[in-house]
Amino acid sequence: MGALPTFLKRLLFATWRPSRKACSLRQRNGGNTFAGQSVYSGKQSAEKLRRQPARKLRARPKIIGAFMVDVVDAATRSRMMSGIRSRHTKPERIIRSGLHRLGFRFALHSRKLSGTPDLVLPRYRAAIFVHGCFWHRHNCEFFKMPSTRTGFWKAKFARNRSNDIAARKELANEGWRVLVVWECALRDRSESEVTAILLRAASWIKGHRKSLELSGPRRKAV
Ligand SMILES: [Zn+2]
């Protein structure tokens, strides 16, 4: 390269600029970002993780007040509602990681079984559903009937509920034991309350009871 005249070098390398990312990394590293130097030390990745904003909670269905008009049009609302996931929800992840820590191993969302249980433990002949209180119309503080398109929602909830009941019946007929963990058992609960739920689930799995439902402590009459 030394043989190249300076003007040619300038021409060849005129367009090269370190990227903004490389620049900021170099600053953080005191200038060492060049070949052979690892720019990500463990400490830096940890710092990077810390700087990331806390994971936002999953969008929850907004219950629209009695005299309020929806802030988005019907098509947008429909798209938003359909984007709310039914699998890998936060309560489900709590149950999964908790039971995993307690030593249980399971299959997820087994379509072979009716109702597609969220967790299946064939060894214990146990199927576990983690139900969102809104979608499965739980009789608890987290369920409120939407005030718009009530007919549509009523039909939807009725369908969801009858599907739930049918799935549970079918599973029982096939010799499966069924545990339902409601969202309210885990949502807005203290760490010790969540642990208590996990331990109850664990002892149910190991036991012989056919079915069990775990829900939050506060219940109201609807
Ligand atoms: Zn509930």
py3Dmol code that shows the C-alpha trace and the ligand (Angstrom):
import py3Dmol

protein = """\
ATOM      1  CA  MET A   1       0.000   0.000   0.000  1.00  0.00           C
ATOM      2  CA  GLY A   2       2.962   2.258   0.606  1.00  0.00           C
ATOM      3  CA  ALA A   3       3.594   2.283  -3.115  1.00  0.00           C
ATOM      4  CA  LEU A   4       0.339   4.067  -3.796  1.00  0.00           C
ATOM      5  CA  PRO A   5       0.578   7.781  -4.260  1.00  0.00           C
ATOM      6  CA  THR A   6      -1.139   9.762  -1.501  1.00  0.00           C
ATOM      7  CA  PHE A   7      -3.789  11.236  -3.777  1.00  0.00           C
ATOM      8  CA  LEU A   8      -4.833   7.692  -4.881  1.00  0.00           C
ATOM      9  CA  LYS A   9      -5.048   6.507  -1.268  1.00  0.00           C
ATOM     10  CA  ARG A  10      -7.232   9.500  -0.455  1.00  0.00           C
ATOM     11  CA  LEU A  11      -9.472   8.658  -3.379  1.00  0.00           C
ATOM     12  CA  LEU A  12      -9.738   4.992  -2.459  1.00  0.00           C
ATOM     13  CA  PHE A  13     -10.461   5.509   1.211  1.00  0.00           C
ATOM     14  CA  ALA A  14     -12.340   8.775   1.016  1.00  0.00           C
ATOM     15  CA  THR A  15     -15.723   7.126   1.531  1.00  0.00           C
ATOM     16  CA  TRP A  16     -14.708   4.993   4.479  1.00  0.00           C
ATOM     17  CA  ARG A  17     -15.896   6.248   7.844  1.00  0.00           C
ATOM     18  CA  PRO A  18     -16.208   4.256  11.024  1.00  0.00           C
ATOM     19  CA  SER A  19     -19.887   3.608  11.712  1.00  0.00           C
ATOM     20  CA  ARG A  20     -21.588   5.496  14.522  1.00  0.00           C
ATOM     21  CA  LYS A  21     -21.750   2.267  16.512  1.00  0.00           C
ATOM     22  CA  ALA A  22     -18.022   1.691  16.056  1.00  0.00           C
ATOM     23  CA  CYS A  23     -17.370   5.268  17.143  1.00  0.00           C
ATOM     24  CA  SER A  24     -19.380   5.004  20.339  1.00  0.00           C
ATOM     25  CA  LEU A  25     -17.860   1.607  21.115  1.00  0.00           C
ATOM     26  CA  ARG A  26     -14.404   3.013  20.565  1.00  0.00           C
ATOM     27  CA  GLN A  27     -15.151   5.864  22.943  1.00  0.00           C
ATOM     28  CA  ARG A  28     -16.347   3.445  25.587  1.00  0.00           C
ATOM     29  CA  ASN A  29     -13.279   1.291  25.109  1.00  0.00           C
ATOM     30  CA  GLY A  30     -10.816   4.135  25.218  1.00  0.00           C
ATOM     31  CA  GLY A  31     -10.076   3.785  21.533  1.00  0.00           C
ATOM     32  CA  ASN A  32      -9.532   0.041  21.149  1.00  0.00           C
ATOM     33  CA  THR A  33     -11.960  -1.284  18.622  1.00  0.00           C
ATOM     34  CA  PHE A  34      -9.554  -2.475  15.976  1.00  0.00           C
ATOM     35  CA  ALA A  35      -8.952  -5.941  14.621  1.00  0.00           C
ATOM     36  CA  GLY A  36      -8.181  -8.569  17.203  1.00  0.00           C
ATOM     37  CA  GLN A  37      -9.668  -6.529  20.044  1.00  0.00           C
ATOM     38  CA  SER A  38     -12.872  -7.760  21.508  1.00  0.00           C
ATOM     39  CA  VAL A  39     -15.114  -4.784  21.872  1.00  0.00           C
ATOM     40  CA  TYR A  40     -17.734  -6.477  24.042  1.00  0.00           C
ATOM     41  CA  SER A  41     -16.370  -7.346  27.421  1.00  0.00           C
ATOM     42  CA  GLY A  42     -18.721  -9.154  29.776  1.00  0.00           C
ATOM     43  CA  LYS A  43     -19.051  -6.035  31.842  1.00  0.00           C
ATOM     44  CA  GLN A  44     -20.140  -4.013  28.873  1.00  0.00           C
ATOM     45  CA  SER A  45     -22.846  -6.475  27.883  1.00  0.00           C
ATOM     46  CA  ALA A  46     -24.149  -6.369  31.432  1.00  0.00           C
ATOM     47  CA  GLU A  47     -24.173  -2.591  31.254  1.00  0.00           C
ATOM     48  CA  LYS A  48     -25.953  -2.724  27.944  1.00  0.00           C
ATOM     49  CA  LEU A  49     -28.586  -5.002  29.434  1.00  0.00           C
ATOM     50  CA  ARG A  50     -29.074  -2.665  32.366  1.00  0.00           C
ATOM     51  CA  ARG A  51     -29.548   0.298  30.090  1.00  0.00           C
ATOM     52  CA  GLN A  52     -32.328  -1.445  28.169  1.00  0.00           C
ATOM     53  CA  PRO A  53     -35.747  -0.312  29.326  1.00  0.00           C
ATOM     54  CA  ALA A  54     -37.637  -2.853  31.403  1.00  0.00           C
ATOM     55  CA  ARG A  55     -39.717  -5.150  29.216  1.00  0.00           C
ATOM     56  CA  LYS A  56     -43.095  -3.668  28.744  1.00  0.00           C
ATOM     57  CA  LEU A  57     -46.009  -5.670  30.003  1.00  0.00           C
ATOM     58  CA  ARG A  58     -48.033  -7.353  27.353  1.00  0.00           C
ATOM     59  CA  ALA A  59     -50.846  -5.231  26.034  1.00  0.00           C
ATOM     60  CA  ARG A  60     -53.960  -5.969  27.964  1.00  0.00           C
ATOM     61  CA  PRO A  61     -57.431  -5.538  26.637  1.00  0.00           C
ATOM     62  CA  LYS A  62     -58.602  -2.068  27.518  1.00  0.00           C
ATOM     63  CA  ILE A  63     -62.009  -2.025  29.078  1.00  0.00           C
ATOM     64  CA  ILE A  64     -63.789   0.894  27.565  1.00  0.00           C
ATOM     65  CA  GLY A  65     -65.927   2.995  29.893  1.00  0.00           C
ATOM     66  CA  ALA A  66     -69.696   3.082  29.572  1.00  0.00           C
ATOM     67  CA  PHE A  67     -69.960   6.477  27.866  1.00  0.00           C
ATOM     68  CA  MET A  68     -66.638   6.551  26.068  1.00  0.00           C
ATOM     69  CA  VAL A  69     -66.041   6.094  22.406  1.00  0.00           C
ATOM     70  CA  ASP A  70     -63.140   3.894  21.414  1.00  0.00           C
ATOM     71  CA  VAL A  71     -59.986   5.877  20.597  1.00  0.00           C
ATOM     72  CA  VAL A  72     -59.315   3.806  17.478  1.00  0.00           C
ATOM     73  CA  ASP A  73     -61.596   2.741  14.650  1.00  0.00           C
ATOM     74  CA  ALA A  74     -63.153  -0.707  14.557  1.00  0.00           C
ATOM     75  CA  ALA A  75     -60.647  -2.181  12.111  1.00  0.00           C
ATOM     76  CA  THR A  76     -57.671  -0.993  14.172  1.00  0.00           C
ATOM     77  CA  ARG A  77     -59.272  -2.233  17.379  1.00  0.00           C
ATOM     78  CA  SER A  78     -59.852  -5.607  15.755  1.00  0.00           C
ATOM     79  CA  ARG A  79     -56.212  -5.788  14.680  1.00  0.00           C
ATOM     80  CA  MET A  80     -55.062  -4.765  18.169  1.00  0.00           C
ATOM     81  CA  MET A  81     -57.251  -7.324  19.873  1.00  0.00           C
ATOM     82  CA  SER A  82     -56.162 -10.099  17.532  1.00  0.00           C
ATOM     83  CA  GLY A  83     -52.543  -9.222  18.310  1.00  0.00           C
ATOM     84  CA  ILE A  84     -53.021 -10.020  21.978  1.00  0.00           C
ATOM     85  CA  ARG A  85     -51.372 -13.321  22.356  1.00  0.00           C
ATOM     86  CA  SER A  86     -52.876 -16.369  23.941  1.00  0.00           C
ATOM     87  CA  ARG A  87     -49.649 -18.315  24.203  1.00  0.00           C
ATOM     88  CA  HIS A  88     -46.428 -17.458  26.048  1.00  0.00           C
ATOM     89  CA  THR A  89     -48.270 -14.929  28.170  1.00  0.00           C
ATOM     90  CA  LYS A  90     -46.714 -13.585  31.347  1.00  0.00           C
ATOM     91  CA  PRO A  91     -48.669 -15.833  33.749  1.00  0.00           C
ATOM     92  CA  GLU A  92     -47.820 -18.784  31.536  1.00  0.00           C
ATOM     93  CA  ARG A  93     -44.135 -17.920  31.625  1.00  0.00           C
ATOM     94  CA  ILE A  94     -44.262 -17.635  35.428  1.00  0.00           C
ATOM     95  CA  ILE A  95     -45.760 -21.137  35.704  1.00  0.00           C
ATOM     96  CA  ARG A  96     -43.329 -22.558  33.183  1.00  0.00           C
ATOM     97  CA  SER A  97     -40.185 -21.153  34.726  1.00  0.00           C
ATOM     98  CA  GLY A  98     -41.404 -21.907  38.267  1.00  0.00           C
ATOM     99  CA  LEU A  99     -42.228 -25.532  37.579  1.00  0.00           C
ATOM    100  CA  HIS A 100     -39.019 -25.930  35.606  1.00  0.00           C
ATOM    101  CA  ARG A 101     -37.062 -24.651  38.606  1.00  0.00           C
ATOM    102  CA  LEU A 102     -38.883 -27.177  40.775  1.00  0.00           C
ATOM    103  CA  GLY A 103     -37.567 -29.907  38.493  1.00  0.00           C
ATOM    104  CA  PHE A 104     -40.592 -30.604  36.293  1.00  0.00           C
ATOM    105  CA  ARG A 105     -40.218 -31.128  32.565  1.00  0.00           C
ATOM    106  CA  PHE A 106     -43.116 -30.682  30.186  1.00  0.00           C
ATOM    107  CA  ALA A 107     -44.299 -30.287  26.631  1.00  0.00           C
ATOM    108  CA  LEU A 108     -45.813 -26.984  25.519  1.00  0.00           C
ATOM    109  CA  HIS A 109     -49.078 -26.409  23.684  1.00  0.00           C
ATOM    110  CA  SER A 110     -49.603 -30.011  22.721  1.00  0.00           C
ATOM    111  CA  ARG A 111     -52.073 -29.953  19.850  1.00  0.00           C
ATOM    112  CA  LYS A 112     -52.571 -33.675  20.212  1.00  0.00           C
ATOM    113  CA  LEU A 113     -54.680 -33.056  23.292  1.00  0.00           C
ATOM    114  CA  SER A 114     -58.042 -31.364  23.208  1.00  0.00           C
ATOM    115  CA  GLY A 115     -57.993 -27.704  24.140  1.00  0.00           C
ATOM    116  CA  THR A 116     -54.221 -27.545  23.468  1.00  0.00           C
ATOM    117  CA  PRO A 117     -53.105 -27.458  27.123  1.00  0.00           C
ATOM    118  CA  ASP A 118     -50.358 -24.920  27.800  1.00  0.00           C
ATOM    119  CA  LEU A 119     -48.242 -27.490  29.645  1.00  0.00           C
ATOM    120  CA  VAL A 120     -48.403 -31.276  29.474  1.00  0.00           C
ATOM    121  CA  LEU A 121     -46.603 -33.622  31.855  1.00  0.00           C
ATOM    122  CA  PRO A 122     -47.162 -37.102  30.442  1.00  0.00           C
ATOM    123  CA  ARG A 123     -45.282 -38.730  33.308  1.00  0.00           C
ATOM    124  CA  TYR A 124     -47.870 -37.441  35.764  1.00  0.00           C
ATOM    125  CA  ARG A 125     -50.728 -37.678  33.275  1.00  0.00           C
ATOM    126  CA  ALA A 126     -51.247 -33.990  33.971  1.00  0.00           C
ATOM    127  CA  ALA A 127     -52.369 -31.181  31.675  1.00  0.00           C
ATOM    128  CA  ILE A 128     -52.149 -27.554  32.767  1.00  0.00           C
ATOM    129  CA  PHE A 129     -54.027 -24.576  31.394  1.00  0.00           C
ATOM    130  CA  VAL A 130     -53.034 -21.031  32.253  1.00  0.00           C
ATOM    131  CA  HIS A 131     -56.153 -18.978  31.599  1.00  0.00           C
ATOM    132  CA  GLY A 132     -56.367 -15.244  31.096  1.00  0.00           C
ATOM    133  CA  CYS A 133     -59.220 -13.968  33.269  1.00  0.00           C
ATOM    134  CA  PHE A 134     -60.598 -11.685  30.586  1.00  0.00           C
ATOM    135  CA  TRP A 135     -60.717 -14.132  27.696  1.00  0.00           C
ATOM    136  CA  HIS A 136     -62.018 -17.010  29.760  1.00  0.00           C
ATOM    137  CA  ARG A 137     -64.544 -14.854  31.609  1.00  0.00           C
ATOM    138  CA  HIS A 138     -63.315 -15.551  35.106  1.00  0.00           C
ATOM    139  CA  ASN A 139     -65.486 -14.485  37.989  1.00  0.00           C
ATOM    140  CA  CYS A 140     -62.837 -12.150  39.416  1.00  0.00           C
ATOM    141  CA  GLU A 141     -61.598  -8.577  39.582  1.00  0.00           C
ATOM    142  CA  PHE A 142     -59.853  -8.814  36.200  1.00  0.00           C
ATOM    143  CA  PHE A 143     -62.973  -9.532  34.235  1.00  0.00           C
ATOM    144  CA  LYS A 144     -65.279  -6.765  33.147  1.00  0.00           C
ATOM    145  CA  MET A 145     -67.717  -7.035  30.298  1.00  0.00           C
ATOM    146  CA  PRO A 146     -66.783  -4.534  27.554  1.00  0.00           C
ATOM    147  CA  SER A 147     -69.465  -1.882  27.268  1.00  0.00           C
ATOM    148  CA  THR A 148     -69.338  -1.674  23.489  1.00  0.00           C
ATOM    149  CA  ARG A 149     -70.409  -4.473  21.159  1.00  0.00           C
ATOM    150  CA  THR A 150     -71.645  -6.345  24.180  1.00  0.00           C
ATOM    151  CA  GLY A 151     -73.494  -8.896  22.069  1.00  0.00           C
ATOM    152  CA  PHE A 152     -70.331  -9.838  20.203  1.00  0.00           C
ATOM    153  CA  TRP A 153     -68.320 -10.162  23.401  1.00  0.00           C
ATOM    154  CA  LYS A 154     -70.990 -12.128  25.219  1.00  0.00           C
ATOM    155  CA  ALA A 155     -71.088 -14.652  22.367  1.00  0.00           C
ATOM    156  CA  LYS A 156     -67.294 -14.801  22.282  1.00  0.00           C
ATOM    157  CA  PHE A 157     -66.957 -15.411  26.024  1.00  0.00           C
ATOM    158  CA  ALA A 158     -69.735 -18.010  25.944  1.00  0.00           C
ATOM    159  CA  ARG A 159     -67.894 -19.808  23.140  1.00  0.00           C
ATOM    160  CA  ASN A 160     -64.570 -19.665  24.991  1.00  0.00           C
ATOM    161  CA  ARG A 161     -66.157 -21.025  28.156  1.00  0.00           C
ATOM    162  CA  SER A 162     -67.963 -23.862  26.446  1.00  0.00           C
ATOM    163  CA  ASN A 163     -64.739 -24.779  24.618  1.00  0.00           C
ATOM    164  CA  ASP A 164     -62.915 -24.842  27.962  1.00  0.00           C
ATOM    165  CA  ILE A 165     -65.516 -27.084  29.554  1.00  0.00           C
ATOM    166  CA  ALA A 166     -65.607 -29.432  26.547  1.00  0.00           C
ATOM    167  CA  ALA A 167     -61.810 -29.710  26.478  1.00  0.00           C
ATOM    168  CA  ARG A 168     -61.628 -30.483  30.189  1.00  0.00           C
ATOM    169  CA  LYS A 169     -64.308 -33.151  29.852  1.00  0.00           C
ATOM    170  CA  GLU A 170     -62.568 -34.764  26.914  1.00  0.00           C
ATOM    171  CA  LEU A 171     -59.206 -34.778  28.672  1.00  0.00           C
ATOM    172  CA  ALA A 172     -60.775 -36.347  31.769  1.00  0.00           C
ATOM    173  CA  ASN A 173     -62.331 -39.048  29.587  1.00  0.00           C
ATOM    174  CA  GLU A 174     -58.897 -39.815  28.161  1.00  0.00           C
ATOM    175  CA  GLY A 175     -57.534 -40.212  31.678  1.00  0.00           C
ATOM    176  CA  TRP A 176     -55.808 -36.849  31.962  1.00  0.00           C
ATOM    177  CA  ARG A 177     -55.795 -34.814  35.150  1.00  0.00           C
ATOM    178  CA  VAL A 178     -56.404 -31.114  34.591  1.00  0.00           C
ATOM    179  CA  LEU A 179     -55.085 -28.088  36.445  1.00  0.00           C
ATOM    180  CA  VAL A 180     -56.307 -24.597  35.618  1.00  0.00           C
ATOM    181  CA  VAL A 181     -54.190 -21.715  36.844  1.00  0.00           C
ATOM    182  CA  TRP A 182     -56.030 -18.418  36.499  1.00  0.00           C
ATOM    183  CA  GLU A 183     -54.186 -15.231  35.650  1.00  0.00           C
ATOM    184  CA  CYS A 184     -55.445 -13.613  38.888  1.00  0.00           C
ATOM    185  CA  ALA A 185     -53.538 -16.199  40.929  1.00  0.00           C
ATOM    186  CA  LEU A 186     -50.298 -14.687  39.610  1.00  0.00           C
ATOM    187  CA  ARG A 187     -51.033 -11.175  38.404  1.00  0.00           C
ATOM    188  CA  ASP A 188     -50.223  -8.343  40.846  1.00  0.00           C
ATOM    189  CA  ARG A 189     -49.271 -10.898  43.492  1.00  0.00           C
ATOM    190  CA  SER A 190     -46.313 -10.798  45.857  1.00  0.00           C
ATOM    191  CA  GLU A 191     -43.408 -13.135  45.384  1.00  0.00           C
ATOM    192  CA  SER A 192     -44.507 -15.294  48.313  1.00  0.00           C
ATOM    193  CA  GLU A 193     -48.045 -15.567  46.928  1.00  0.00           C
ATOM    194  CA  VAL A 194     -46.680 -16.660  43.555  1.00  0.00           C
ATOM    195  CA  THR A 195     -44.405 -19.199  45.255  1.00  0.00           C
ATOM    196  CA  ALA A 196     -47.370 -20.559  47.208  1.00  0.00           C
ATOM    197  CA  ILE A 197     -49.298 -21.053  43.950  1.00  0.00           C
ATOM    198  CA  LEU A 198     -46.320 -22.798  42.357  1.00  0.00           C
ATOM    199  CA  LEU A 199     -45.974 -25.127  45.333  1.00  0.00           C
ATOM    200  CA  ARG A 200     -49.690 -25.942  45.244  1.00  0.00           C
ATOM    201  CA  ALA A 201     -49.394 -26.704  41.537  1.00  0.00           C
ATOM    202  CA  ALA A 202     -46.346 -28.888  42.186  1.00  0.00           C
ATOM    203  CA  SER A 203     -48.057 -30.902  44.906  1.00  0.00           C
ATOM    204  CA  TRP A 204     -51.126 -31.332  42.695  1.00  0.00           C
ATOM    205  CA  ILE A 205     -48.932 -32.639  39.857  1.00  0.00           C
ATOM    206  CA  LYS A 206     -47.351 -35.229  42.132  1.00  0.00           C
ATOM    207  CA  GLY A 207     -50.639 -36.143  43.786  1.00  0.00           C
ATOM    208  CA  HIS A 208     -53.691 -38.022  42.544  1.00  0.00           C
ATOM    209  CA  ARG A 209     -56.400 -35.364  42.486  1.00  0.00           C
ATOM    210  CA  LYS A 210     -58.257 -35.354  39.199  1.00  0.00           C
ATOM    211  CA  SER A 211     -58.601 -31.609  38.837  1.00  0.00           C
ATOM    212  CA  LEU A 212     -57.807 -28.339  40.521  1.00  0.00           C
ATOM    213  CA  GLU A 213     -58.310 -24.643  39.873  1.00  0.00           C
ATOM    214  CA  LEU A 214     -55.983 -22.032  41.321  1.00  0.00           C
ATOM    215  CA  SER A 215     -57.140 -18.444  41.367  1.00  0.00           C
ATOM    216  CA  GLY A 216     -56.434 -15.207  43.197  1.00  0.00           C
ATOM    217  CA  PRO A 217     -57.473 -14.703  46.791  1.00  0.00           C
ATOM    218  CA  ARG A 218     -59.864 -11.825  46.150  1.00  0.00           C
ATOM    219  CA  ARG A 219     -63.089 -12.827  44.512  1.00  0.00           C
ATOM    220  CA  LYS A 220     -66.185 -10.799  44.024  1.00  0.00           C
ATOM    221  CA  ALA A 221     -69.684 -11.758  43.147  1.00  0.00           C
ATOM    222  CA  VAL A 222     -70.566 -10.827  39.567  1.00  0.00           C
TER     223      VAL A 222
END
"""
ligand_1 = """\
1
ZN
Zn -59.311 -14.393 37.571
"""
view = py3Dmol.view(width=600, height=400)
view.addModel(protein, "pdb")
view.setStyle({"model": 0}, {"cartoon": {"style": "trace"}})
view.addModel(ligand_1, "xyz")
view.setStyle({"model": 1}, {"stick": {}})
view.zoomTo()
view.show()
